[in-house]
Amino acid sequence: MLYKGGEFDVIVVGAGHAGCEAALATARMGCSTLLLTINLDTIAYMPCNPSIGGPAKGHVVREIDALGGEMGKNIDKTHIQMRMLNTGKGPAVYALRAQADKVMYQREMKKTLELEPNLVLYQGLVERLIVEDGVCKGVVTQTNTEYLAKAVVLTTGTYLRGKVIIGDLAYESGPNNQQPAVNLAHHLMELGFDMVRFKTGTPPRINKKSIDTSQMEIQPGDEEPRAFSYETTEYITDQLPCWLTYTNEKTHEFIQNNLHRAPMYSGAIEGRGPRYCPSIEDKVVRFADKSRHQIFIEPEGRETLEMYVQGLSTSLPEDIQLQIVRTVKGLENAEMMRTGYAIEYDAIVPTQLWPTLETKHLPNLFTAGQINGTSGYEEAGAQGIIAGINAARKIQGKDPIILDRSQAYIGVLIDDLVTKGTNEPYRLLTSRAEYRLLLRHDNADLRLTDLGYEVGLIPEDRYRRFTTKKEAINKEIDRLREIKVRPTPDVQAILKGMGTTEINNAVELANLIKRPELGYSEIARMSPPPEPIAPDVAEQVEIQLKYEGYISKSLQQVEKMRRMEEKRIPEWVDYSKISGISSEAREKLEYVRPLSLGQASRISGVNPADISILMVYIEQGGKTALKS
């Protein structure tokens, strides 16, 4: 017998990184929101590496923050170490990465959820959806409690038919022995969703008391205070170090000799694993020419001796894992506290989603996170905030928010998923973005804060600070374009001191800053601004002027892309009636149902000739079938 649990505007299922962002977004946009989770003690849980950020991923965290999300603020309050990566390269690939205190991160996020108005947090296992007249209307939990809603967001992570595998041991489970969501997975299949089986894994954890860090390379955090969130003003300074060590030929030989016990090679694992985060046994086989692989030893928190062994993900039997660990320098006497494992789970084929992350098959149902075939906390959080925004806006009768590939890494991520799909757990990389010079870590606020304010997630005081910053950047850039410096002794001394060529004539400051040896600080010494310039303003002035030519070329490419994106594909288009396009293109176009010619052109198997024929068909109003 069903029990009526209540009615809400939005129900979010799952309180991982996607679910937290989705629920906070809908609640902050004025929707009554129910967040259901299997276990209230595992909110924002980090079953794998307790870290946030890194290449491309750090950009995404900044974008989530610029839209008004929580991940950046939460890690700023709970990290044990923060570092800016790739500083020897250009600003397009600078990447902030933080090591988290795993437990503190969970507690802080749970507290944020509990204090949020319009948000109800409840423990329950969802087993099926309520579907009426082909529309999602709510959920039913294991206790036969019925919750009704105008929109549902599924963020079930790796729990759908989750199965943990360690050697020849396999059992139904979510991450870290949590309860799996088996019935919900079967229910989604019954509803007609195409599902795929993926696999991910995690390494063993070891006791800090049993390792010798003197044999490793210390990896300290940056001395310069850093933050993901544009709102953070207080910085953590008592950072904990990580350590770097390596596997060796003995490690590799031992793994090779025990591959017959590896589930990956015995056929026990059917799910496809992540290409860019392979297990140690996979690395040893695939990269047999490598004599060593990096192993990072990372603390899981301030109040624990548990250490994460990054780079040693494995599903080999427990006894083999211990022996592998002990072949590594500094880990000869290591004591394992947790065994590494692989976990298989079901995911939805993401080409069944609109770019809003609403499912095509079932209106009012949105999905976000690993259920969509991605890997990573950051990718999950990004999808969560977009799914939440669009669920709220649909309820409110407003147009959806769709980020394009030139606006954000989030736009790249979602477009890749819904247009191309993925045959393995998808990881965001800087190389996936065509316009990465525009999608920098430093300018996420300039790209997305206006949008965050428009949807109601950026408060007034923050938006005022943002507009003041934007005005200061433009004002200083204009000043540097107007002012020319002459070859005075002071100017020549600065140039000589920086190892760059002295000038012979008056030179515009906006051109002088383009020299690789010079930064904004040197330009300011030559011609001090009328009032002090904040460091983040100075950073933007320098980057925008120094890379002006490259940025201009990127913007021209974006304009070409935008013209294709603006050519919408009408709902009346019937691909089966278009003669001349390839059978593969017809099949893919019918399945994906792209919204624009731009999106259609990015579908695998659709070539430029197909796009040209489709364009003519639309221009003719579909009245005349084209002849090949």
N, C-alpha and C positions, 0 to 999 in steps of 0.2 A: 504493500500500500504506500503510495507516494505521500510525502509530507511537504507542504508548501513552505519553502525556506525564505521566500521574499522575492521582490521585483526590483530590478536595478536598470540603470541605463546601459551599463557595460559590465560584463563579467570577464575577468582575465583568469585563465586557467594556467597555473604554474607561476611560482615566485622566484624564478632564476633571474638572470640579468635582463632578459627580454621582458619578462613579466613585470618586474619592478618598474622599468621605464614606461611600459604600456599603462600600467595602473596609475602611476603618478601623473602621467600626461592627461589621461581622461578625467581623473579627479580634479586636477588643477584647471582643466578647461570647463569645469562646472557640471560634469556628469557624475551621478551617483554610481559608485564603482564597487564591485565585489571582487576581491583577489583571493582565489582559492589555491591552496597549496597542499601537497601530500604531507608535508612536515613543516610546522612553523619554526623548527630549530635549524632548518637548512635554507632559509631565505638568503638569496644572493650568495649561495654556496659556491666555492671554488674547488671542484673535485679534481682538477688538474693543477697546473702551475698557479700558485697564488700571486699573480702579477697582472698588471693592467698596462696596456700601451705597447710600444715598439713600432717598427716600421709599418706605415699605413694604419695600424691599429691605434696608435697614439693620435693620429690625425682624426680618426673617427670619434675618439673620446672627446676631443676638443669640439667636434661638430655637434655631438650630443649635448655638450654643455652650452654651445652657442644657441641651440634650439630651445634650451630651458630644461634639459634633462639632469639627472642626478649623479651619474657614474663618476664624472670628474670631481665633483664636490666630495663624494664619499671616499674616493681613494686619496684625495688631498688630506683628509682627516685621519686616515688609518694606515698610511704607508710606513714601511720601515726603511725604505731606500728609494731614491729617485735619481735617474740619470738621463741626460740628453745624449742620444745615440747619433752616429753619423755626422758629427760636427766637423769632420775633416772634408765633408762633401758640401754640395750646395744646399741652400735653405729648403729646397723642394723636398729633400729627403731627411731633414732633421726629424728625429723621432723621440718623443719623451716616453720613458718607461719607468714604472714604479713597481717595486716589490711590496706586496700587501701583507699586513697582518691579517691572516685569513679570518680569524674569529672576530676581531675588531670590525672588519669590513662588514661581516654579516650582521653583527649587533647594531652597528650604526645605520645600516640600511633598514633593518627591521624597525628601529626607533623612528626613522623618517616616515616609514609607511604607517606606523601606528598613530603618529601625530597628525597625519594629513586629513584635513576635513574632506568630506564626501567619499572617503575610502574605508571600506570594511574589510578586515583581514580575517580569514577563516581557514581552519584546517579541514581538508576534505579531499577525497579521491574521486575525480570526475570519471564516470564510466560511459556516458553517452550524451549526445546532444539532443535537444528538443527541436524537431523539424516539423513545421506546419506549412502546407502549401508551398513547399520547396524553399522555405526561408528558415534560417536558424533563429530560434526564439528563446534559447536558454540551455541549461545543462541539468543532468541528473547525477547525483553522487552515489557512492557505494552504499550509503545509508538510506537510499531511496528518497533523498531530499531533492526537491525540484526547485530550481532557481530560474526565474524568467528574466529576460533582458532584451533590449533593442539591438544589441550587438555583442558578440562573443569573440574574444581574442585567445587563441590557443598558443601557449608558449611552453610546451611540454618537454623541451630539451631532449635528453637521451633516454627518457623514461618509457617511450612507446615500445612495448614488447622488449624491454631492456634485458640483455643477457650478459652476465659477467663470465669471462673465460680466463682461467689460469691453468696452463698446461692441459692436462686431460680432464680438469674439473670445469664444469659449466653449469650455471644455475640462473634462473630468472631473477633479475635484480636491476634496480636503477644504480646510479653512481654511488660508490662507497656503501654498498649493501642497503640502499634505500629501497622502498617498495616500488616495483615497476607499475606502469599503467598498461596492463594487458588488454582489458576489455575495451578501453577507449580506442586502442590501435585497431582491434577487430571491427569496431563500430565504424571507424573512418573508411575502412575497406568496404564495408557493407553499403556505405553511402555512395560508393563509386569512385573514391579518390584513388589515383595511381600512387602507389607507395614504393619506396626503394629501401634497401637494407644497407646501412652504413656501419662503420666501426671506428672507434677511437680508442685511445689507451692512456695509461698513466704509469709513471715509474714507481719503484719502491721508495719509501721514506726511511731515513736512517737516523740514529741517535747521535746528536752532536758530541756527546761525551766520548763516543767510540771512534772519532775521526781525528786525523792529524792534519790540521790546516797549515802547519809550517811547511808541508811539502807541496802546497798549492799556491796559486797566484791570487792575491787578494783583489777583490773588485769592490772598491768603495763607492758610495754615492757621490754626487756632485756637491762641491762646497757651496756653489751659488744656489740660493733658494729658488725652487721651481714649483710650478703648480699646473694642473690640467685645467682647473676652472678659472674663468675670468673673474669670478667673484671671490676667490680665495685671497685673503690678506694676511693670515697668520700661517707661518710655515713651520714644519717639523724639522728640527736641526739635529736631533740625536739619532742619527741613522746607523743601521747595522750593516756590516759588510757581507758580501757574498764571496765565493771562492771559485777559482777555475782550475780544473785538472783535466786529464785526458785518458781515454782508453788506450790500450797498447796492443802489440801483436799477441800477447798472451790472452788478453780479453777476447780478441777476434778469433783466435784458434779455439778457445773454449766454446764460444758461441757456435762456430762452424761444426764442432764435434757433437753438438747437442741439438742441431736443427731438426732432427727426427722427433724431438719432443716439443717442438714449437708449433702451437696451434695454427699459426699463419701458413705453415708448410705441410701440415698433416691433413688439411682440409676441414679442420674443426671450425674455422672462421669463414663464414660466407659473405660477410659484409665488406664493402670496399673501404679501405682506410685512407687517411689524409696523405696526399703526396708530399706536402711540405712540412709534415711533422711525423716522420716515419719512426717505427720502433727500432731499437738498437739491432735486433736480428735482421731487420730489413736493410738498415744502413750497411751492415757488415756484408750482406750478400750483394746489394746493388752497387756499393762503392768498394769493391774488393781491392782496388789499387790504393786506397787510403790506409796509411799505417796507424792513424789515430783519429779519434773524434772528440770534440769538446764535451766536457761534463761540467756543468755549473752546480755548485752546492749552495742552496738558497734557504734561508730560515723561513719557516712557515708562520712565524709570529714572534712577538716579544716575550710571551709568557710560556713558551714551549721549547723543548730541545729537538723537536722534530724538524728534520731537514729534507727538503725536496731535491731529488737528484735529476736535474734537468738534463735531457739528452740520453736518458737510459730507460725510456718507455719500453715496456716489455710485457708479454703474456706467457713467457716461459714458466715452467714449474717453479715453485717457491725455493726448492733446494738449489736449483740452477741459478736463480736470481741472486741468491746470497753469494754464491761462488763467483759470479760475474762481478758483482760489486767489489769483492775483495781482491780482484786483480788490478783495480785502479789505484794509482799512486795516491797515498793519503787515506785510503779506505781499506787498508789491509786488515784492520781489526773491526771493521764497521759492523754494527748491530742493526738489523732491519727492525723497523717498528710497524710498517705496513708493507704488504706485498703489492707489487705492480700488477696490473690486470688490463685486459682488453674488454671493451663493452660494445656489444652490437645493439642496434636500435633501428626502429622504423622512422623514415622521414617522408614527407610529402614531396612529390615531384614538383618543383617550384614554378614550372611553366604553367601550372594550373592556377596561378595567382595573377591578379591585375597588379600594376605598379603601385597601387595603394596598399597592397598586401591583403586585400580582400579576395577570398576564393571565388573563382569564376563559377564553380559548380554549385556553391551554396551561398547565396547573398546573406550579408550581415555576419558572416563568419570570416575572421581575419586570423592569420597565422604569423608567427615571428620567432626567430631564433633557430636553434638546431633542428627543429621540426621542419624547417625549410631547406635543410641540407647544408647549412654552414657549420663552421667550427669557430670557436673563440668567443670569449665573453663580450668583447667589443662589438663584433659583428651582431651578436644577439641583442645587445643593448640598443644598437642603431636601428635594427628592425623593430624592436619593441616600441621605441618612441614614435616611429613613423606609423606603425599599426595603431597605436593609441590615438595619435593625432587624427588619423583618418576615420577611425571608428567614431570618435567624438564629433568630428565635422559632418559625418554622414547623418548622425542622429540630429544634429543641429541644422540640417538642410543646407550646409555650406559646401563649396567646391573642395575636392580633395587636394592634398599637398603631394606633389610628385617632384622629387628632386632630379634634375637631369645630371648627366655625366660631367658637365662643366661646373656645376654648383658645389658638389661635395663627393667625397669618397662614398658616403652613404648612397648617393645616386648611382655611382658605379656599381656598388654591391647589389642593390636591388635590381637594377637594369640587367646585370649579368644573370641574376637568378631567374627572373621572370621571362627573359628573352632567350637566353642560351641554355638555361638549366645547368645541372652539374651531375657528373657521374662519380663524384667523390666528395667528401666533406670540403666545402668551399672555404678557402682562406683568402682574405683580402691582401693584396700586394700592391706596392707603389707602381709596379710595372703594368698593372691592369688599368691604370688611369691614363688616358690619352693626354690629359691637360694637367699633369701633376705640378707644373710650375705655377698654375693658378690655384691648386688645391693644397696649399702649404699649411704646416702646423701653426704658423704664426698668424694667419689671416682668417681662421675659421669664424671669428666673430664678425669680421667685415663681410663675409659671405652669407652668414645665416642668422645673425641676430635680428635683423629686420623681420625675417620670416617668423622667428620665435616670438617676437613681440606681436606680430599680426595674429598668430593663432592663440595668443593669450598665455604663453608660458614664460615670458620675460617680464618681470615687474617694472613699474614705471621708473623707480630710482635707478635700476640697472640700465634701463634703456637711455636715460638721460646721460649717464656716464659714458655710454657707448657713443652717442651722437656727439658729445663733447670731444671724445678721442678722435672720431672721424673728421670732425672739423679741424682739429689741431694738425692732423696729418696733411690734409689738403692745403691748409694755410702755410705750413712749413715747406711743402713741395713747391707751392707757388712762389714763395720767397726765394728759394734756391734757384728757381728758373729766372727770376728777375735780376738777381745780384751777380755781378762779375767781380772777380778778384784780379788785382794787378800783380805783376811780379815784384812785390815789395820784399825787402830782406826777411821780414817775418814769415811771409808765405813761402818763400824759397827755402827757408830753414826747416819748415814743417815738411815740405815735399822731400827735401834731402834726407831728413831724419827718418822718413818712412820708406826710403829706398826707391823713390820714383823720380821720374824726369822733372826737372824744373821747367817752369813756363816762361815763354818769351813775350806773350801778349796777354791782354785781359781774357779771362776764361770764365764762362758761366759755371757757377757752383754745381748746378744739376748735371753738367757734363763731367766736371772734375771728379765727382763722387763715383763715376763709373770705373775709374781706375782700380784694379784689383788690390793695390796696396793701401788704398784709402777707405776709411769708413766715415760714418756720420760724425764721430767725435773729432776727427781731424778737420772736417769741413766746418764744424761749429767753432773750432779754435781760430780758423781763418776769418769767420764772420759769425760771431755769437748771435743767437736768436734774441729777439727783444724780450722774451720771457722764457723761463726754464722749460725744457722739453722733457716729458716723461720718457723713460727708457723704452716702453712699448711703442710710443709714437716715433721715437728716433729709429727704432728697428724697422718700422714700416716705411718710413721716409727713405732709408738707405736701400732696402730691398726693392721698393717700387721704382726708384730711379736707377739703381745699378743694373737691374735686369729688365729695364724698360723695353728694349728691343725685342727680347725673347717673349716677354709678356704680351707685347703688341701682336706678334706673330701668332701666339696661342689664341688670342682673342679673335683674330681673323678666322682661324680654323673653327672656333666655337660658333661664329656667326654663320658659317657654311652649314654646320651641323644643325643649328637652330632653325634654319630655313627648311630643312628636311623634317625636323620635329614638328614644325608648324603645319605641315601637310598631313592633316588628320585622315584616317581611314574611316569612312562612314560605316555605321552599323549594318547598312543594307548590302555591303559587299559580300558576294557569294563566290568564294574562290573556286568552287567546282564548275562555275560557268565561264571562267577566264581561260580561253584557249591560248596556248603559246608558252605558258609558264611550265617549268619542269614538274614532274610528278612529285619529286622530293620537296620542292618549294611549296606546292599546293598542300601537301600533307602537313608540313611544318607550319604554314600560315594558318591553316584551319585549326591546328592544335593550340598554337600560341595566341592567335587572334590579336595581333599587335595594334596599338592605338594610333600609330603614326608611321609614315614611310621611313622615318629615321629608325624607329624600333624595328620595323620589318627588315631593313637592310642589315641589321646586326644578327639576325637569326642564322644559325649555321645551316648551310644548304640552300640559302636564298641568295642568288647571285645578282649582279647589277642588271642583267637583261630581264630577270623576273621583276625587278623593281620598276624598270621602264615600262613594261607591259602593264603592271598594276597601276602605275600613274596614269597612263592613257585610259585605262578602263574606268578609273574614277572620274577623270575629266569628262568622259563621254556619258557619265551618269549611269554606267552599267547597262545601257540600253542595247549596245552592240557587242556581241561576243567577238573577241579579237581572233583573227586567223594567224596561225604561226607561219 
